[in-house]
Amino acid sequence: MDLTVNNLRLHVEEHGQGPPLLLLHAFPLRGAMWAPQVAALQNRYRLIIPDIRGFGDSELPGAGYTLDDVAQDLIALLDQLGIAQAIVGGLSMGGYLAFALYRQAPERVRALILADTKPQEDSDEARQTRYASARTAREQGAAAIAEAMVPRLLGATTLRTNSALADEVRSMIGGNQPEAIAAAQEAMAVRPDSRPLLPQLAVPTLIVVGAEDLLTPPADARAMQAAMPNAQLAEIAAAGHLSNLEQPEQFSQAVAGFLATFSMS
Ligand code: MLT
């Protein structure tokens, strides 16, 4: 469905019934990347899956924006759907957004799933790489970004054995507007350091990481877990950065097992 929230038209998929589970996609994909988790979890949870502004079928606002603005979209989305509190799960950029949402409205977050993500801000070098990538997106289009990113988003096992998934990810990225990709890079470049937030994140938290994730590697996930009071860690074998797509059964099982450990009351 399409909803107008925070003065923007957002495309949002909603599936199933039960405790609300808001799933936030990675950069530069779209909500459809959560299809395996919809299949696995919709019999027990109400999944709310937006295309983040600009991506997929959601509207891209004209001017530059920050991840805090995107978090405002998400809070307005929960308001509009009448959801006081949700389990919030995000992969990579989705995790950055989960931190931003928690910073603005901690009372809306019942639990967190932080997949293949990291709390630290960008180094100066990483920021420059993002600005270069934004230029590439604007000058050469989304397909060029897909070509550059797929070999790093997917783990070695997937790259060796699952060319169909590589094609699917390439096509999800290639279907996005170049300007959305550029704007998101610019927003991520100026995101704050979320490490100071970690000790305050007392809600039940599942950290998930692909064992072959080169972008946010298992060592980063372990450091994040150590800094949080109530986090458990699931390492997904034979998966890279897009662990939910690369090993959907392992990923969904880890999430279902975690969700079964607490109630939504
Ligand atoms: C993602 O998968 O969302 C990206 O790797 C995030 C990033 O570029 O930092």
Residues whose N, C-alpha, C, O or C-beta is under 5 A from the ligand:
A	BS01	MLT	A26 F27 L91 S92 M93 G94 L215
